């Protein structure tokens, strides 16, 4: 399911968390409220977007994401418009302070590992197999009695949940959220991360995300036209490894190993070596 609306869910989690935090509630309430609101929004997004397929689905998610962005931009009494919403403080789970950059980094890394593990379990589960089936042979799955719409809806909710988790981490990291977090460019950037890394692997999206983040935060300090360089890299990926960096690198590695492996040499057995036959 290719979507361009998940920045809306990302921003909904961040804004909800910010409002709950500024109302004086603890971080457990912040996380619970933000994720509950994100799942509710994901259910609405999914129920509407899954009425279409293919390009229609993509365009509906674009529209829903833009609606969320417009609400964040115009509902000034809640979102403070362009000025955004600021928060103070970070949680201290299990007594570990996340106020320092190092502490927050390790907490984020733990969340990342949990996310990857949960996605691996999801993919390996019967539900994950059903999702792959609906992707490859939706009509056949329907004929076999599977509820294709519900399978896709659950997958959409699962991805929406992790968008909410990312939105919370974004809020805690920046201590601020604005309508820019819900912009279409944010969804497009996330989609480029997935496509460049590889859509059919668990490690592909993290590799693609690392590529984009390094270009934005490191290379941009030394290269004035870093956007041009990033675009050129994406074009090269599409041309030379259209399946993405991770599966493409694996394919090239297998090809290199096969090329280096010596070819078998045919031999003729001497008389008597085959048992005298």
HELIX and SHEET records of a PDB file:
HELIX    1   1 UNK A    6  UNK A   22  1                                  17    
HELIX    2   2 UNK A   27  UNK A   49  1                                  23    
HELIX    3   3 UNK A   55  UNK A   74  1                                  20    
HELIX    4   4 UNK A   76  UNK A   79  1                                   4    
HELIX    5   5 UNK A   81  UNK A   83  5                                   3    
HELIX    6   6 UNK A   93  UNK A   95  5                                   3    
HELIX    7   7 UNK A  101  UNK A  124  1                                  24    
HELIX    8   8 UNK A  126  UNK A  136  1                                  11    
HELIX    9   9 UNK A  138  UNK A  143  1                                   6    
HELIX   10  10 UNK A  148  UNK A  174  1                                  27    
HELIX   11  11 UNK A  179  UNK A  182  5                                   4    
HELIX   12  12 UNK A  184  UNK A  197  1                                  14    
HELIX   13  13 UNK A  202  UNK A  217  1                                  16    
HELIX   14  14 UNK A  219  UNK A  221  5                                   3    
HELIX   15  15 UNK A  226  UNK A  240  1                                  15    
HELIX   16  16 UNK A  245  UNK A  260  1                                  16    
SHEET    1   A 2 UNK A  85  UNK A  86  0                                        
SHEET    2   A 2 UNK A 176  UNK A 177 -1                                        
END                                                                             
